[in-house]
Amino acid sequence: MIRLGRLCNYSNRRILPLRPLSSILRYASNHQSRKLRGPTTQDVSYFRSILSRPDRSVLDGSSSSTASQDVTDEIAKYNVDWTKKYRGSSDLVLRPQTTSEVSSILQYCHENYIGITPQGGNTGLCGGATPYNTEIILSMEDMDRIYCIDEYSGILTCDAGCILQNLHSYAEENGFLFPLDIGSKGSCQIGGNVSTNAGGHHFFRFGSLHGTVVGMEVVLANGRVLRSSASVRKDNTGYDLKQLFIGAEGTLGIVTKVAIACPALPTSKNVVLLVCNSYDDVLSVLQTAKEELGEILSAIELIDWNTMQFVQRFGNGFGSSLISELLTPKSISSDPAKKQSPLYILVESQGCDQVSDSAKMDSFLTSLYESSAIENGVLAHDSKQMEEIWAIRESCNPSVASAGFVHKFDVSIPIEMYIEVSEEVEKHLQDENLHDLSVCTWGHVADGNAHINIVSSGQFHKHDDTAEKIENIVYSSVMKRKGSISAEHGIGQSKRKYLKQIKDDGVLELMSQIKMTFDPHLILNPGKYIP
Amino acid sequence: MKKILVPVKRVIDYAQKIRVDPSKGAEGVQLKNVKMSMNPFCEIAVEEAIQLKEKTKAEVVAISVGPKQCTETIRTALAMGADRGIHVETKPDVRGDYINLQPWAIASLLKGIVEREDGVDLILLGKQSIDSDCGQTGPLLAGLLNAPQATFAAKIEAGDDGSFTVERETDAGTETIKLNSSVKPAVITCDLRLNTPRYPTMPNIMKAKKKKVETISLEDMVKELGLDLDEVLTPKNEVVEVYEPPPRKEGELVGSIDELLGKLKEKGLVA
């Protein structure tokens, strides 16, 4: 199935007149000497011959094979993303067992100009892991060995296909905390996390993967395997190439192994869910948290009123008694002139001394209560209650997805102006006569990262012109405040077209040059990332 | 109803991975740097007491026996709605997880405290603690007090005449017992399905700070109650050995149904 009208590797080439070098390089990503192709039956036979477990590793759904309904159904799952907005047309899924198999596959695809889409847990929200066309899907799921964790440095080494939750459990058993934590941890894989530079709940405390990844093994487009040191934390010898792959979304190389430095497992954890009447109060909470909780503060998450209502309706009963208790705050004014909406803040602390941490938490809550920055709140006093409070936060995304069609945005905004964007978007939507839309905002407020989800309740289809109008409204509101249109979800397919508008020409040129250096035949994840 | 007593136990949090140090023998379970919380069944007991208080205006007293950190556990009960607390403070090296203090000692102390309090109508306990899993403190206390008792309560109703109607879940079905009002106090132990413990909310957390907690050392309490300290601290049962269960063996990945069948036959699991 050829997609018409999209500027990508597959569309017909214009013959370009001679231009200055800079222009030629800018167009490099969508102009190449030879077109990419999808896999053929000969390719499938070749793969079957070089892989150690061909029955497991080669999932061939092409009509020329005797593909059973089971195989076709299975391939279909790989071809759709989590949001169900992106559908690829791949007929071939490869599931390599080792790095050398990945290398052989890529070498062959490089020589034969066959496009490859790497895929981890398929939990991405920008269509980055879904084939653009008929590319081979390279699933890393079978490469899921955890090798070891160093008891002194906390450096955990594992395959890229390891599921994040398993890494958490393994680290915990050994007295460490895996520094990355996101809602999809039950399914997402670390290779994908690294390739998208995932942020998550504990970004505030432990920082970005750019800091915590200390080593990596990557297979380049031509099959060459690149390894960077993985047993020490500090290594200033040469350009830190691994940084390029973090967040490159599989366009520069395929991550096959990762080494991540894990902090010691904190033994004392506290979680509170607070209710504020206004964003100014939320800012008080943020500042007070930094002052009173200090070094033990590990996460601050915001959830707005619209979102909480969806969580209560569609959230599978998570903490329902808790939500009912907190969903009748006096702040919901019946006076239409005074529209107030409560804002919920989850605050988590992690430290190593239960007594002093509880004292800090107590002093934090007392300050807030006495200054009236919070109207109400609950403090979890055992693990079960902590999990329930986090479950409320983690069910925000699935709850709105169950409610209707969601226009998803993941933006960075200066903290002071965080809620202004949602308020402005709401106003503009009404001005444009776009009704029946709920603007739901939740996110990592301490990082200035807002997940703005605009939901058309009860309707599950996308209307292209509405979608475009909404995108324009949200992005212009963010850009005028000098924010970012993709804080942590990445570019994938969904935000590619905006890069030209928000990035300098010089930056785009260099990005293209880097892409050409690492992947001169442009086989890695075509149709994504580079405009 | 005038007064409800709720003993609460501070135990290793249910979600923690238990570590056993084999070199420490019977005291192998590590308690250092491990998250502790109120025993989940005790939480249910506190919740039930608060619900009864809301209906009958009774006073709810939370009691805990353990090291100084137990005041935290009592504060949680106060934040849920209990009115005051009694903390019988033990020396830091005295273990409550069956090594030093065992149900007999606790039940003897609680009996004394019940009599010391005077006017207690009901004692609500968790059916068992998740560290020692004995389930004996409630029944022993009832025996010592000659009190009517119902264990594993899944529903409790307080009658206007001071009686308690308790539903218990058994293998044969639901059993309903009435504890008549003529004998006071009554002892009821609480099971999982009795209720869902509430979260302490901010206004109650703040109020809890002002509520009174009486702290009295184990030695002083024992003296006051006329018990023998040695008797209390010498366990009736000796823990002989503590070890971690053997780790689960990893499963095997097979490539096809035939391979699976072959393996099952090999292991003699299928004919």
Interface residues (C-beta under 8 A of the other chain):
Chain A: R53 D55 R56 E172 E173 T267 S268 K269 L274 S321 L322 E325 C352 Q354 V355 S358 L365 T366 Y369 I374 N376 G377 V378 L379 A380 H381 D382 S383 K384 Q385 E387
Chain B: D13 Y14 A15 Q16 K17 N33 V34 K35 M36 S37 M38 P40 E43 Q69 E72 T76 A79 T196 R198 Y199 P200 T201 M202 P203 I205 M206 G255 S256
